[in-house]
Amino acid sequence: MNTTELARRLEAEGANPANYDIGRRGYNGFCLLHEGGQWRVLFSERGQDQPPVFTSTDEAAACDYYLHLIMAQPQYHPVGFLRSEAAAQALRAQLEQRGLAVRTGSLLYTATEYRYQVWVMGKDIFAARQLLGHDLPLRDDEARPGLLAQLRQWLS
């Protein structure tokens, strides 16, 4: 396997591209780099490289290691970043009704406001995109008036 095939396989397996980088340093995540004849897998945190967890001169071995490393981690995909807790609950119910693995949480967004987050896991992102479209995560802000009503309608 080479890096082109690796990228295709990660996408097909539902890996979240925000969690990894191939051929470049990421800001927060595992990177697969080819420098000075060496393939290196390392974690970059806030742009600072950690010591490599894998080094090889063999691209196929590096790609295989990297594929297994990335896929061993949970692959959450954000599908909702909502102002309304009711909208987040409706979205969660809609996704679970279709058999998708869903995770939710809340985030203190400002001193007085929360945002309610909804994620799907791994390959469930493909079904979520079919249902919700590709412009994810959904937001119930001024740019998307009526989203809560639409989510409630889906549940009825």
C-alpha positions, 0 to 999 in steps of 0.5 A, a space after each residue: 500500500 502507498 500513501 494514495 491507497 492509504 488515503 482512500 482506505 481511511 476515507 472508505 473506513 469512515 476515518 475523520 480527516 480532522 484526526 490525521 494528516 498524510 504527508 504534512 504536519 497537522 496541528 493536533 493529530 497523528 501524521 505520516 511523514 516522509 523525510 530524509 528517506 524515512 517514513 515516520 509516524 508521530 503525533 503533532 500537538 499544537 504544531 509541536 512534534 512528539 517523538 515518532 511512534 514508528 519509523 521505517 524506510 518502507 512506505 508499505 510498512 509505514 502505511 499499514 502501521 498508520 492505517 491500523 493506528 488511526 482506525 484503532 481510535 474512535 472516529 467521531 464526525 460532527 453532524 450538529 453544532 446547535 444553539 438549541 438543546 431541543 434541536 440536538 435531541 431531535 437530531 440525535 433521535 432522528 439519527 438513532 431512529 435510522 440505526 446510527 451510533 450517536 454521541 452528544 455533548 454540550 460546550 460552554 460557548 460564551 459566558 452565558 451560552 451553550 452549544 449542543 454537539 452531535 457526532 456520529 461514529 465511523 462509517 455512519 458518517 456516510 448515512 448521516 450525509 445522505 440524510 442531512 447533506 454534506 454541509 455538516 455540521 448542521 447549525 441552527 443559527 440565523 443562517 439556518 432558520 427553521 432547522 428545529 421545526 424541520 427536525 421535529 417534522 422528521 420525528 413525526 
